[in-house]
Amino acid sequence: MRIASVVCCLFVVVTTPSLAQECEPASIANLEQCVTRRDFETYRPLVSAIRIDPTQIDGASAPIIDGDLSDAAWAQAGTTDEFYQVEPVGGATPSQPTRAYFMYDSKYLYVGIYAFDSEPDQIRRAQLQRDPRLRDDDAVRILLDSNGTFRDSFFFGMNPNGARSDALTENSSSFRPEWNTIWRGKARVVEDGWIAEFAIPFQSFSFDPSLDEWNLQIIRTIRRNNEEIRWSNINQSRGRIDMTNPGRLSGIQDVSSGIGLEAQVFVTGATSHDWVLDDTDFDLNPSGNVFYKITPSLTGSLTFNTDFSDTSLDARQVNTGRFSLFFPETRDFFLQDSAVFEFGGRVFNDTKNGLPFFSRNIGVVNGQPVDIVAGAKLSGKAGPANIGMISARTGSADTLGIDGQYLSSARVSVPVLSESKAGIVFTNGDPSGATNNTVAGADFQYKRSNMFGEGTLFADVAYVRSFTDGVADNMAGAEIAYRSQKWNGTIRLRHLGENYAPQLGFANRTGIRRYNMNFWRRYRPEDSFIRFAETGAWTNIITDLNDRRIDHYYGGWAGAGNNDGDEAWLNYEHGFVDIETPFSIAGIVPVAAGQYRWNQYNLRVETTSARAIGIELEINKGGVYGGDLLELGAELSLRPNKHFEFSGEYDYLEFDLPLGDIGIHIASINSTIAFTPDMTIKTEIQYDNISETFTFFSRFSWEPAPEREIFLSFGHTAMIDRLRFPQDFTSQGSSLALRLGHTFRM
């Protein structure tokens, strides 16, 4: 393999005169890490997908998806093998070669990846479950921006066990692993590496048929070296899912999504038992979703009696502050094409406060789920415009005292300049029915890559106005940021009016102006066990609408990571708050009105979860609200083999304040048993001593085929008296549900 690396370097020098290599001929080891002097600021590789013989009928010449590239069809495929390191050495020759294959027929895009490896017994493949943490294994990833956004993509990945991962990426920053679609993939380890095969139906993602080329990224990780290899976007300052400078996939034309109709049909039988009332209920509920591709890039969706029985538990949180908590969206119907609803860009990166539309508000009122009787959605691309429109009818909830509501939102954005976009947003409705609420807004997201070298400049602005029972108010925000391999900084401003009320969005603190600023420097030592080191400073100032300072925080941080992926971080915070309205910590310990200042110190150490045992420890200590705060956190992950995964997390917060003290315990345990990549049992256990609620939720899921689903879940809740446990364990309710699903595509 060392000889192969020498030949590879010499080949590049001889065949590409415009490139130069920094190689030391006296050292073969250095040749393996030689750095290509290519202009990566403008480098955009191209690969052509070859159409399988069109004389064959509907893909009869298609390959068998079995992790074997010996099928005759693969000999026709377009190939590329020019990959570069991003980690640990930007632009260096990878330690192992990679070859990618692309072809298609009328229905499927086929991708093959031959990940050569001179030490196949060292290939890391510890996971078997669907949607694994690919960063913990050897893995390959395909990112398709088939709508030419340069911001969003459809993500497909696999590890050497054939464990499949799919996700949506939004704005080159958000990763949505909750999204699942229909596709096939297999992988296997061979004597000189490992192979992954993908068969992705064109009906499983949207695309713009007017484009001659799609944006494409191919990424491989070699876990034992903590090495990341990319086909394009060779820039250490850009994240793995960043589509700023992608390569190109050409040649795809005249493909079919059938008539564009997809129907997901479910039947759920569920029984529940109330242990307090000794009452048992049974329900048989049909439900379904219908998707119709009006064009290959624009999808209309309908949902009926929507079933969310497969949605995992929200991460347990205890509110120790003055403002309500944010819980992310996890439901499949709302995640479909969710990127088109994104608004404001980086203005909402640090906090969602002020967000005009948040889909979780449809079907959830005051943290309690309500039925969705029916919903309709239009999402995708029409010409240059990205369109997202949704309207839903929710059911009444007698226990909450609310009637059914019609809730709607619309978002339209268009690309401007070379990498920027502008758009509008509109919402109407109040999930609680308490007000007549309408929201309208506009945003502009500017992006300019390759500024001052390989850096990227961002400048995002957003303005939103809400109208609630005749009372209008607004939110305005702006951010300018610069990101590069070394120097980074952010300035963010936000104004939220006192009466700003996006009832279909999220706003937990209004009547303020907020000013954020941070600056940091990243270092990459050469020839060191340290992969990176970083140090920075930040400040966060909050005033009322008369510019009177009410909160002020500032601090700094320093951290480093080694070549294996272990990290350590040290943070300092000085805080000042002026509390006018008393509140209670977790609703128990009061905090009086007044001005408070404090200093806090935080230390976090984590080992890479790529090992069989991973550990994360955190301690936060200092003052708060005129007293003392101690916060301890610990997380343990275990992977004894590819079939079993276990993780446990425990957080302890101790407040010792002038008006009282409290210790808060939050614990969770998660386990996964993976029989195959398509058959798993996942179990979640959660408890906190404030709500005194114990929750057990276990889900068995099996996909006998990509179009069919069998899902069985069991849940149990109980109350545990924090002062009398284990003597006082009172069962509240149990539930059992069986869901059968089938997807029909036409």
C-alpha positions, -999 to 999 in steps of 0.1 A, spaced: 0 0 0 29 23 6 41 17 -29 6 24 -42 7 58 -24 40 67 -40 27 58 -74 -5 78 -68 15 109 -59 38 105 -89 8 100 -112 -8 133 -100 25 152 -106 30 138 -140 -5 139 -154 -15 173 -138 12 198 -145 -8 226 -129 -5 209 -95 26 207 -73 33 184 -44 50 190 -11 66 156 -8 99 146 7 114 118 -16 136 105 12 106 96 33 78 73 20 58 82 51 58 118 41 48 108 6 16 93 21 8 127 36 19 149 7 -2 180 2 -16 188 -32 -11 225 -42 -45 227 -59 -66 258 -58 -94 244 -36 -112 278 -35 -123 272 -71 -120 234 -73 -152 217 -83 -148 181 -95 -172 166 -120 -184 130 -124 -209 118 -150 -236 92 -141 -240 68 -170 -274 56 -180 -279 19 -181 -286 5 -215 -320 22 -224 -329 -8 -246 -333 -28 -214 -368 -28 -199 -371 -8 -167 -338 -14 -152 -334 -51 -161 -297 -45 -165 -295 -29 -130 -270 -43 -105 -280 -66 -76 -276 -45 -44 -255 -69 -24 -222 -51 -16 -205 -66 -47 -194 -45 -76 -187 -74 -99 -220 -70 -117 -215 -62 -154 -235 -31 -150 -209 -14 -128 -184 -16 -157 -205 10 -175 -206 34 -146 -190 68 -145 -162 68 -119 -141 92 -99 -112 85 -75 -97 119 -68 -102 124 -31 -84 146 -6 -80 147 32 -97 173 52 -87 158 85 -61 156 98 -42 174 70 -62 196 47 -55 188 10 -33 159 18 -33 126 -1 -56 101 18 -40 72 36 -62 49 16 -76 53 -19 -114 55 -27 -133 50 -59 -169 60 -65 -192 47 -93 -224 64 -106 -251 52 -130 -289 53 -133 -319 39 -151 -354 54 -154 -362 48 -117 -330 46 -96 -297 63 -90 -271 37 -83 -239 46 -64 -211 23 -56 -182 31 -33 -150 10 -32 -132 20 0 -98 4 -4 -80 -5 28 -46 -22 32 -56 -33 67 -92 -46 64 -91 -62 99 -87 -27 113 -119 -14 97 -142 -1 124 -178 -14 122 -193 -14 156 -230 -5 147 -258 -24 129 -289 -3 137 -307 20 113 -294 56 114 -262 49 133 -237 75 145 -216 72 113 -188 93 128 -180 65 152 -174 39 124 -157 37 90 -183 52 68 -192 67 34 -217 95 28 -235 108 -3 -250 143 -2 -273 153 -31 -283 188 -37 -306 180 -66 -324 214 -65 -293 235 -69 -296 253 -35 -259 252 -25 -274 250 10 -296 219 15 -291 183 6 -305 148 9 -280 127 29 -274 89 25 -247 71 44 -236 36 52 -210 18 74 -193 -15 65 -221 -35 82 -246 -20 58 -262 1 85 -280 28 66 -284 64 75 -306 90 58 -312 126 68 -320 161 56 -294 189 58 -306 225 60 -287 257 53 -254 238 55 -257 237 93 -287 216 105 -288 178 103 -322 161 105 -316 124 111 -353 119 120 -361 119 82 -364 85 66 -372 75 30 -372 44 9 -340 32 -5 -318 1 -6 -282 -3 4 -258 -31 12 -221 -32 23 -195 -59 29 -158 -61 39 -135 -76 13 -99 -86 12 -87 -52 2 -112 -29 19 -150 -26 19 -177 -19 -6 -210 0 -3 -238 -1 -29 -267 24 -29 -300 22 -49 -319 54 -44 -353 58 -61 -358 91 -78 -392 91 -62 -376 92 -28 -363 128 -31 -372 159 -50 -351 172 -79 -352 200 -105 -355 185 -139 -343 217 -156 -308 213 -140 -280 199 -162 -259 191 -131 -267 183 -95 -245 194 -66 -228 164 -51 -205 156 -21 -189 123 -13 -173 118 21 -154 88 36 -141 85 71 -114 61 83 -122 58 120 -89 44 133 -70 74 120 -99 98 127 -94 107 91 -120 125 69 -117 123 31 -138 144 7 -143 145 -30 -151 183 -29 -153 213 -6 -118 207 7 -118 231 35 -113 224 72 -134 254 83 -165 240 66 -186 213 82 -192 179 68 -226 188 55 -217 222 41 -227 225 5 -208 257 -2 -184 244 -28 -197 210 -39 -187 189 -69 -210 182 -98 -230 151 -109 -239 153 -146 -257 131 -171 -290 125 -153 -320 131 -176 -353 116 -187 -358 98 -153 -392 89 -139 -410 92 -107 -438 71 -120 -470 91 -119 -456 106 -88 -481 91 -63 -471 76 -30 -496 64 -4 -485 53 31 -512 33 48 -511 24 85 -534 4 108 -527 8 145 -542 -13 172 -536 2 206 -546 -6 242 -540 14 273 -546 9 310 -551 36 336 -537 21 368 -552 49 389 -588 44 376 -583 7 368 -597 14 333 -587 -2 300 -593 12 265 -587 -3 231 -586 15 198 -582 4 162 -571 34 141 -564 36 104 -542 65 93 -523 75 62 -502 99 43 -505 106 5 -477 123 -15 -481 134 -51 -452 148 -71 -468 176 -90 -434 180 -106 -402 161 -98 -393 190 -75 -427 199 -61 -447 176 -38 -482 178 -25 -489 159 7 -520 149 26 -522 133 61 -553 118 77 -558 108 114 -520 111 117 -503 85 138 -471 94 157 -468 62 177 -432 56 164 -420 90 176 -393 87 203 -395 104 237 -384 140 240 -352 144 259 -361 150 295 -356 186 306 -363 204 339 -369 241 336 -345 259 361 -348 293 344 -374 320 338 -384 311 303 -401 282 286 -380 254 270 -376 245 233 -382 209 221 -373 200 185 -395 185 159 -392 147 155 -424 137 135 -419 123 100 -447 141 82 -434 175 93 -398 166 85 -406 158 49 -390 187 29 -387 207 61 -357 226 46 -381 247 25 -397 261 57 -363 273 72 -364 310 79 -339 336 91 -308 316 87 -281 323 113 -303 348 131 -318 318 150 -286 297 154 -281 304 191 -317 305 202 -351 299 186 -366 328 205 -387 348 179 -390 320 153 -422 328 133 -430 292 124 -423 260 144 -442 229 131 -443 212 165 -471 237 174 -493 218 151 -506 189 171 -491 200 205 -508 225 229 -491 234 262 -469 204 258 -498 180 254 -505 162 221 -538 167 203 -551 148 173 -544 160 138 -576 152 119 -562 161 85 -534 181 70 -522 193 36 -487 204 25 -471 217 -6 -433 216 -6 -404 218 -30 -393 239 -58 -413 257 -86 -390 274 -110 -364 292 -90 -386 295 -59 -385 272 -29 -421 267 -16 -434 254 16 -471 256 25 -489 236 52 -524 237 66 -539 213 92 -571 207 112 -565 197 147 -590 179 169 -606 192 201 -592 183 234 -617 183 263 -590 178 289 -573 210 278 -606 229 272 -598 237 235 -617 233 203 -602 221 170 -583 246 150 -572 254 115 -535 262 114 -516 273 84 -481 285 73 -464 294 41 -428 301 32 -413 311 -2 -377 319 -9 -357 325 -41 -320 324 -48 -303 357 -53 -267 367 -62 -245 336 -64 -249 320 -29 -277 340 -12 -315 338 -9 -344 360 0 -379 351 11 -411 357 30 -431 338 57 -467 338 67 -487 320 94 -523 320 106 -539 304 136 -535 298 173 -532 262 184 -550 270 217 -578 289 200 -574 317 225 -565 344 199 -568 354 163 -532 354 152 -514 361 120 -477 365 113 -458 378 83 -421 384 77 -392 386 53 -356 376 54 -324 379 34 -295 354 38 -262 365 23 -233 342 18 -199 348 1 -173 320 2 -136 323 -4 -133 357 14 -99 366 26 -85 332 16 -107 302 23 -131 319 47 -168 324 43 -187 356 51 -224 354 62 -248 383 66 -284 374 75 -313 397 83 -350 389 93 -381 410 100 -413 395 113 -446 412 124 -474 395 144 -510 406 145 -529 393 176 -565 404 181 -557 437 165 -525 443 184 -493 443 162 -457 441 171 -425 429 155 -392 410 157 -361 421 138 -327 404 138 -294 405 120 -261 386 121 -228 390 104 -203 362 108 -169 351 93 -157 315 94 -123 302 84 -97 277 94 -81 301 118 -100 333 125 -137 333 133 -162 359 147 -199 367 150 -220 398 157 -257 392 162 -285 418 170 -321 410 178 -352 431 188 -384 415 201 -414 438 208 -434 434 240 -465 422 221 -447 401 195 -466 368 196 -460 342 169 -486 316 181 -474 291 155 -438 299 162 -417 301 193 -411 331 215 -402 326 252 -390 361 260 -403 393 244 -398 430 251 -361 429 248 -331 437 226 -302 413 225 -266 419 214 -242 389 209 -206 389 199 -179 362 199 -145 358 185 -122 328 184 -90 314 170 -83 278 161 -48 263 160 -37 231 143 -3 220 156 19 201 131 33 167 140 15 166 173 -9 143 191 -31 174 194 -55 176 164 -67 212 172 -67 238 199 -91 267 202 -96 297 224 -122 325 223 -143 351 241 -179 360 240 -205 385 253 -243 386 255 -261 418 265 -299 420 269 -317 453 274 -353 463 277 -369 483 249 -356 515 266 -321 502 263 -318 496 300 -294 467 306 -313 438 323 -289 409 316 -252 408 308 -230 378 303 -194 375 291 -168 349 292 -142 329 274 -132 294 266 -103 272 256 -103 236 244 -84 210 225 -89 176 208 -64 149 201 -60 127 170 -82 100 184 -111 124 189 -110 129 227 -117 165 237 -114 188 268 -129 222 273 -127 249 300 -152 278 301 -156 309 322 -188 330 326 -195 362 344 -232 369 347 -253 399 357 -292 398 358 -317 423 370 -348 404 379 -380 424 382 -405 396 386 -398 368 411 -398 333 399 -390 298 412 -362 273 403 -381 243 390 -412 257 405 -399 250 441 -372 274 453 -381 311 450 -357 337 436 -365 372 448 -365 403 426 -331 421 426 -298 424 409 -274 394 409 -238 389 398 -218 357 397 -189 338 382 -191 303 370 -164 278 358 -171 248 336 -149 218 327 -159 192 302 -139 161 292 -151 135 267 -136 105 251 -145 95 216 -176 73 214 -159 54 186 -144 32 213 -163 3 228 -166 25 259 -171 62 257 -173 86 287 -182 123 290 -179 142 323 -188 178 331 -187 200 361 -200 235 364 -195 254 397 -199 290 408 -225 315 419 -260 321 408 -289 343 421 -271 353 452 -262 317 461 -242 288 448 -246 264 419 -231 230 414 -238 210 382 -225 175 375 -230 156 344 -219 121 333 -226 100 302 -215 65 295 -218 46 262 -211 9 257 -209 -10 224 -198 -46 233 -205 -57 197 -225 -45 166 -258 -59 179 -259 -41 213 -256 -5 223 -262 10 257 -259 46 270 -267 62 303 -269 98 312 -271 115 346 -273 152 355 -273 166 390 -280 203 397 -277 217 432 -289 252 440 -281 267 474 -299 300 474 -309 326 501 -345 315 500 -339 277 498 -320 249 483 -328 220 460 -310 191 443 -323 182 408 -317 147 394 -323 138 358 -315 103 345 -320 85 313 -310 51 299 -311 41 262 -304 8 247 -305 -7 212 -306 -43 201 -300 -46 164 -308 -80 149 -302 -68 114 -299 -33 99 -337 -34 94 -348 -50 127 -342 -33 160 -355 -29 195 -349 5 211 -357 13 247 -357 46 265 -360 51 303 -363 85 318 -367 100 353 -364 133 371 -372 140 407 -390 173 400 -419 159 380 -413 126 398 -422 109 366 -407 76 355 -411 68 318 -404 35 300 -408 33 263 -397 4 241 -401 1 203 -396 -29 181 -394 -20 144 -389 -42 114 -388 -34 77 -392 -68 59 -388 -47 27 -382 -10 22 -419 -5 15 -433 -25 45 -431 -18 82 -440 -37 114 -439 -16 146 -446 -27 181 -443 -4 211 -448 -7 249 -449 22 273 -453 26 310 -454 57 333 -452 59 370 -449 84 398 -419 81 422 -420 101 454 -385 116 455 -386 115 493 -398 79 497 -383 60 468 -382 30 464 -411 25 488 -435 47 468 -436 36 431 -471 43 418 -480 31 383 -500 56 363 -505 41 329 -494 14 304 -498 13 266 -493 -13 239 -495 -5 202 -490 -26 171 -488 -7 138 -486 -23 103 -477 0 74 -472 -3 37 -461 22 12 -476 21 -23 -458 39 -51 -472 45 -86 
